[in-house]
Amino acid sequence: MSKKGQSRMGIVLALVLAIAMVLVGFVPAVCSAEKLPKLNLKAAQSMMPRDSTTHKELMEMCEAITKRTGGKVTWKFYGPEIGDWTELQRMCMKGMVDLQFNAFDSGLDARWNILYLPFLVASWDEARKVYSEGGPFDEIGTQWAADGKLQYLGTWLNALGSVTLNHDPVSNAVQAKGVKIRCPPLEIFKCYVEKMGFDTVTLPYAEVGVGLSTGVVDGLVGVGAVNIYKDFRDLARTMIVTYELCESWAITANLKRWNSLPKAYQKIFQEEANRIRAKHLTIIEKEEMEYQQKLKDKGWTIVNMKKDHPKELKIWIDNCRQCWDVLESTVGKKWMDLLKKRLSELGVM
């Protein structure tokens, strides 16, 4: 071959290589080695309905793993019927469920109260910064999860929570006096709900509907419009949009199962977890707004504190953030300082 022909061939090969590299960057590789094991795993999420974005994305992530493993990893899916969120966590810790989208029960490790600090973010834009890959809770969670026999694959923002009531709106501590608000069995919730002026009642989430029906409680905090609509649309009638709580979940796997996976599978699991959480953050706000509108269409009163009562909201924020200092002795100064530093770097605080 002439030098001119060799040169042309070199150019062609370089172009082919460049195109291949681009394709590799955008198309996930399929793991098809014959010796890799066939696995049928269980995946679940807590609380969210099966037609919710969260449940669909759990399935999307797992089905992508199935595709990328050449069909060798298959799944059985569970939704809220499997049990309360605290029950699901224990199932995953014991290996009864292999992978979960779920919150952490600070009754098992009090440090996890850090996930539920009130008024952590002031907007959806801030939330997307905090809960993106490499955010502060990724850094903290990957160090803590193993203590609970779990492998941390990423932080999952399930919702920005607000106040749900079965009577007229309230916008300050005076109006909140005597109003009984359901709290999960977490220290941080009781602290901030009392700072808002409400009375607190501890109930499992599964019992909130009965509590609203019988007058045991007058409302609840910490859930977004999707869950409010699904579970309480006929039991309450007012949503006070405070976004006082980031309903912080995580994608986690049973640690023993994770450690048994081939490295090739672990890589795929982590890549798909990263991909689905990034997608989730682009659509979660839209879903919240859609369900707030569904509540309005149902006859609910929706009060936007930031727009309608900004001064009162500022008082609630200042009072509730006192719980951050209260929580320091539970979580540890080291971890609280780390979180505050990372939030500051993100321009959130």
C-alpha positions as CSV (number, residue, x, y, z in Angstrom):
1,M,0.0,0.0,0.0
2,S,1.3,3.5,-0.9
3,K,2.0,6.0,1.8
4,K,-1.0,8.0,0.6
5,G,-3.2,4.9,0.9
6,Q,-1.8,4.2,4.4
7,S,-2.6,7.8,5.4
8,R,-6.2,7.5,4.2
9,M,-6.6,4.2,6.0
10,G,-5.2,5.8,9.2
11,I,-7.7,8.6,9.0
12,V,-10.6,6.1,8.5
13,L,-9.5,4.0,11.5
14,A,-9.2,7.2,13.6
15,L,-12.7,8.2,12.7
16,V,-14.1,4.8,13.4
17,L,-12.3,4.8,16.8
18,A,-13.7,8.3,17.7
19,I,-17.2,7.3,16.8
20,A,-16.9,4.1,18.9
21,M,-15.7,6.1,21.9
22,V,-18.6,8.5,21.6
23,L,-21.1,5.6,21.4
24,V,-19.6,3.9,24.4
25,G,-20.1,7.2,26.3
26,F,-23.8,7.2,25.5
27,V,-24.8,3.6,25.2
28,P,-24.5,1.4,28.4
29,A,-22.5,-1.7,27.8
30,V,-24.2,-5.1,28.1
31,C,-22.6,-7.5,30.4
32,S,-22.9,-10.9,28.7
33,A,-20.0,-13.1,30.0
34,E,-21.3,-16.6,30.1
35,K,-19.9,-17.4,33.6
36,L,-21.8,-14.6,35.3
37,P,-24.6,-15.9,37.5
38,K,-28.4,-15.8,36.9
39,L,-30.2,-14.0,39.8
40,N,-33.8,-13.4,40.6
41,L,-33.9,-10.5,43.0
42,K,-36.6,-8.6,45.0
43,A,-36.9,-4.8,44.7
44,A,-39.4,-2.6,46.7
45,Q,-40.3,0.9,47.6
46,S,-42.3,2.1,50.6
47,M,-45.4,4.2,50.7
48,M,-45.7,5.5,47.1
49,P,-48.5,4.1,44.9
50,R,-47.6,1.8,42.0
51,D,-48.6,4.4,39.5
52,S,-46.3,7.0,41.0
53,T,-43.1,8.3,39.4
54,T,-41.0,6.7,42.2
55,H,-42.4,3.2,41.7
56,K,-42.1,3.5,37.9
57,E,-38.5,4.6,38.2
58,L,-37.7,1.7,40.6
59,M,-38.9,-0.6,37.9
60,E,-37.1,1.3,35.2
61,M,-33.8,1.1,37.0
62,C,-34.1,-2.6,37.6
63,E,-35.3,-3.4,34.1
64,A,-32.3,-1.5,32.7
65,I,-30.1,-3.7,34.9
66,T,-31.8,-6.8,33.4
67,K,-31.1,-5.6,29.9
68,R,-27.5,-4.7,30.6
69,T,-26.9,-8.1,32.2
70,G,-28.3,-9.9,29.1
71,G,-31.3,-11.0,31.1
72,K,-29.3,-12.7,33.8
73,V,-30.6,-10.5,36.6
74,T,-34.4,-10.4,36.9
75,W,-36.7,-8.9,39.4
76,K,-39.9,-9.2,41.4
77,F,-41.3,-5.8,42.4
78,Y,-43.2,-4.7,45.5
79,G,-44.9,-1.5,46.4
80,P,-46.5,-0.1,49.6
81,E,-48.4,-3.4,50.2
82,I,-45.2,-5.0,51.5
83,G,-45.4,-3.0,54.7
84,D,-44.5,0.3,56.4
85,W,-41.2,2.0,55.6
86,T,-39.7,0.9,58.9
87,E,-40.7,-2.7,58.1
88,L,-39.2,-2.5,54.6
89,Q,-35.9,-1.3,55.9
90,R,-35.7,-4.3,58.2
91,M,-36.6,-6.6,55.4
92,C,-33.8,-5.3,53.3
93,M,-31.3,-5.5,56.2
94,K,-32.2,-9.1,56.7
95,G,-32.0,-9.9,53.0
96,M,-35.8,-10.6,52.5
97,V,-35.6,-7.7,49.9
98,D,-32.5,-7.2,47.9
99,L,-32.9,-3.6,46.8
100,Q,-35.0,-0.7,48.1
101,F,-36.0,2.9,47.5
102,N,-36.7,3.9,51.1
103,A,-36.1,6.2,54.0
104,F,-33.9,5.4,57.1
105,D,-35.4,4.6,60.5
106,S,-33.5,6.6,63.0
107,G,-34.9,4.3,65.7
108,L,-32.2,1.9,64.6
109,D,-29.5,4.5,64.3
110,A,-30.2,8.0,65.7
111,R,-27.7,9.6,63.4
112,W,-30.2,9.3,60.5
113,N,-32.2,12.1,62.0
114,I,-29.8,14.3,60.0
115,L,-31.8,13.5,56.9
116,Y,-34.9,15.2,58.2
117,L,-33.5,18.6,59.2
118,P,-36.4,21.1,58.8
119,F,-36.2,23.8,56.1
120,L,-33.0,22.4,54.7
121,V,-33.7,24.0,51.3
122,A,-35.7,27.0,50.2
123,S,-36.5,26.0,46.7
124,W,-36.6,23.1,44.2
125,D,-33.5,24.5,42.6
126,E,-31.6,24.2,45.9
127,A,-33.1,20.7,46.4
128,R,-31.7,19.6,43.0
129,K,-28.2,20.8,44.1
130,V,-28.3,19.0,47.4
131,Y,-29.7,15.7,46.1
132,S,-27.7,15.3,42.9
133,E,-24.9,12.7,42.7
134,G,-22.0,13.5,45.0
135,G,-24.2,15.6,47.3
136,P,-23.6,15.8,51.1
137,F,-25.9,13.0,51.9
138,D,-24.1,10.7,49.5
139,E,-20.9,11.4,51.4
140,I,-22.5,10.8,54.8
141,G,-24.8,7.8,53.8
142,T,-22.0,5.8,52.2
143,Q,-20.2,5.9,55.5
144,W,-23.2,5.0,57.7
145,A,-25.2,2.5,55.7
146,A,-22.8,-0.4,56.2
147,D,-23.5,-0.2,60.0
148,G,-27.1,-1.1,59.1
149,K,-26.1,-4.0,56.8
150,L,-26.9,-1.9,53.7
151,Q,-25.0,-0.8,50.6
152,Y,-25.7,2.9,49.8
153,L,-26.1,3.5,46.1
154,G,-27.4,7.1,46.2
155,T,-29.6,9.6,47.9
156,W,-33.2,9.8,46.7
157,L,-35.3,12.9,47.1
158,N,-38.8,11.5,47.3
159,A,-40.7,14.8,47.9
160,L,-40.6,18.2,49.6
161,G,-43.0,17.7,52.4
162,S,-45.7,20.1,53.6
163,V,-48.5,20.3,56.3
164,T,-51.7,18.5,55.8
165,L,-54.8,19.4,57.8
166,N,-58.4,18.3,58.1
167,H,-59.7,21.7,59.0
168,D,-59.1,25.4,58.1
169,P,-55.6,26.7,57.3
170,V,-53.1,27.9,59.9
171,S,-50.1,30.1,59.3
172,N,-48.6,30.9,62.7
173,A,-48.0,29.4,66.1
174,V,-51.0,31.0,67.6
175,Q,-53.4,29.4,65.1
176,A,-51.5,26.1,65.4
177,K,-52.0,25.8,69.2
178,G,-54.0,22.7,70.1
179,V,-53.8,21.3,66.5
180,K,-52.6,17.7,66.8
181,I,-50.1,16.8,64.2
182,R,-48.9,13.2,63.5
183,C,-45.1,12.7,63.7
184,P,-43.2,9.5,62.8
185,P,-41.1,8.1,65.6
186,L,-38.2,10.4,64.9
187,E,-36.7,12.9,67.3
188,I,-36.3,15.6,64.8
189,F,-39.9,15.7,63.7
190,K,-41.2,16.2,67.3
191,C,-38.7,19.0,67.7
192,Y,-39.7,21.0,64.7
193,V,-43.4,20.4,64.8
194,E,-43.5,21.8,68.3
195,K,-41.4,24.8,67.2
196,M,-44.2,25.5,64.6
197,G,-46.6,25.6,67.5
198,F,-48.5,22.4,67.0
199,D,-49.1,19.5,69.4
200,T,-47.5,16.3,68.4
201,V,-48.8,12.7,68.3
202,T,-46.6,9.8,67.3
203,L,-48.2,7.3,65.0
204,P,-47.0,4.8,62.4
205,Y,-47.8,6.1,58.9
206,A,-50.1,3.2,58.2
207,E,-52.4,4.4,61.1
208,V,-52.6,8.1,60.0
209,G,-55.8,7.6,58.0
210,V,-57.6,6.1,61.0
211,G,-56.2,8.9,63.2
212,L,-57.6,11.6,60.9
213,S,-61.0,9.8,60.8
214,T,-61.3,9.4,64.6
215,G,-59.8,12.8,65.7
216,V,-56.7,11.3,67.2
217,V,-54.8,13.7,64.9
218,D,-55.8,16.8,62.9
219,G,-53.1,16.5,60.3
220,L,-49.5,15.5,59.5
221,V,-46.3,16.9,58.2
222,G,-43.5,15.8,55.9
223,V,-45.2,14.3,52.9
224,G,-45.7,15.8,49.4
225,A,-48.8,16.2,47.3
226,V,-48.6,12.7,45.7
227,N,-49.0,10.9,49.0
228,I,-51.5,13.4,50.3
229,Y,-53.7,12.8,47.3
230,K,-53.2,9.0,47.4
231,D,-53.8,8.5,51.1
232,F,-55.7,11.4,52.5
233,R,-57.7,13.2,49.8
234,D,-61.0,12.1,51.4
235,L,-59.8,12.5,55.0
236,A,-58.4,16.0,55.0
237,R,-58.9,19.3,53.1
238,T,-56.1,21.7,53.5
239,M,-52.5,21.7,52.3
240,I,-50.1,24.3,53.8
241,V,-47.2,24.4,51.3
242,T,-44.2,24.9,53.5
243,Y,-41.7,22.5,52.0
244,E,-40.4,22.2,55.6
245,L,-39.1,18.8,55.0
246,C,-37.0,17.1,52.4
247,E,-38.4,13.6,52.3
248,S,-35.0,12.0,52.0
249,W,-34.8,8.4,50.9
250,A,-31.9,6.4,49.5
251,I,-31.3,3.6,47.0
252,T,-29.8,0.8,49.1
253,A,-29.1,-2.9,48.7
254,N,-28.7,-5.6,51.2
255,L,-25.0,-5.5,52.0
256,K,-24.5,-9.3,52.0
257,R,-26.2,-9.6,48.6
258,W,-24.2,-6.7,47.3
259,N,-20.9,-8.2,48.4
260,S,-21.8,-11.4,46.7
261,L,-22.4,-9.7,43.3
262,P,-19.7,-9.9,40.6
263,K,-17.9,-6.6,40.2
264,A,-19.4,-6.3,36.7
265,Y,-22.9,-6.4,38.2
266,Q,-22.0,-3.9,40.9
267,K,-20.8,-1.5,38.3
268,I,-24.0,-1.8,36.4
269,F,-26.2,-1.4,39.5
270,Q,-24.3,1.8,40.5
271,E,-24.4,3.3,37.1
272,E,-28.2,2.7,36.8
273,A,-28.8,4.1,40.3
274,N,-26.9,7.3,39.3
275,R,-28.9,7.5,36.0
276,I,-32.3,7.1,37.5
277,R,-31.8,9.6,40.3
278,A,-30.6,12.2,37.9
279,K,-33.7,11.6,35.8
280,H,-35.9,11.8,38.9
281,L,-34.6,15.2,39.9
282,T,-35.7,16.6,36.5
283,I,-39.4,15.6,36.9
284,I,-40.2,15.5,40.6
285,E,-41.2,19.2,40.8
286,K,-43.6,18.7,37.9
287,E,-45.2,15.7,39.6
288,E,-45.7,17.7,42.8
289,M,-47.4,20.6,41.0
290,E,-49.7,18.1,39.1
291,Y,-50.8,16.6,42.4
292,Q,-51.3,19.9,44.1
293,Q,-53.7,20.8,41.2
294,K,-55.5,17.4,41.7
295,L,-56.1,18.4,45.3
296,K,-57.4,21.7,44.2
297,D,-59.7,20.0,41.8
298,K,-60.9,17.8,44.7
299,G,-61.9,21.0,46.5
300,W,-58.9,21.3,48.8
301,T,-57.5,24.7,50.0
302,I,-53.9,25.1,49.0
303,V,-52.0,27.8,50.9
304,N,-48.5,28.7,49.6
305,M,-46.7,30.1,52.6
306,K,-43.8,31.6,50.6
307,K,-46.2,33.5,48.5
308,D,-49.2,34.2,50.8
309,H,-47.5,34.5,54.3
310,P,-43.8,35.1,53.8
311,K,-43.3,36.8,57.2
312,E,-45.0,34.0,59.1
313,L,-43.0,31.4,57.1
314,K,-39.7,33.2,58.0
315,I,-40.7,32.9,61.7
316,W,-41.4,29.2,61.3
317,I,-38.0,28.7,59.5
318,D,-36.0,30.5,62.2
319,N,-37.8,28.7,65.0
320,C,-37.5,25.3,63.4
321,R,-33.9,25.6,62.5
322,Q,-33.1,25.8,66.2
323,C,-33.7,22.0,66.0
324,W,-30.4,21.8,64.0
325,D,-28.5,22.7,67.1
326,V,-30.6,20.4,69.3
327,L,-29.8,17.6,67.0
328,E,-26.0,18.1,67.1
329,S,-25.6,16.0,70.2
330,T,-27.5,13.1,68.6
331,V,-25.8,13.2,65.2
332,G,-22.4,14.3,66.3
333,K,-20.7,17.7,65.7
334,K,-18.4,16.2,63.1
335,W,-21.3,15.2,60.9
336,M,-23.3,18.4,61.4
337,D,-20.2,20.5,60.6
338,L,-19.6,18.4,57.5
339,L,-23.2,18.9,56.3
340,K,-23.2,22.6,56.9
341,K,-19.8,23.0,55.1
342,R,-21.1,21.0,52.1
343,L,-24.4,23.0,52.0
344,S,-22.4,26.2,52.1
345,E,-20.2,25.1,49.2
346,L,-23.4,24.4,47.2
347,G,-24.7,27.9,48.0
348,V,-27.6,26.6,50.0
349,M,-26.7,28.1,53.3
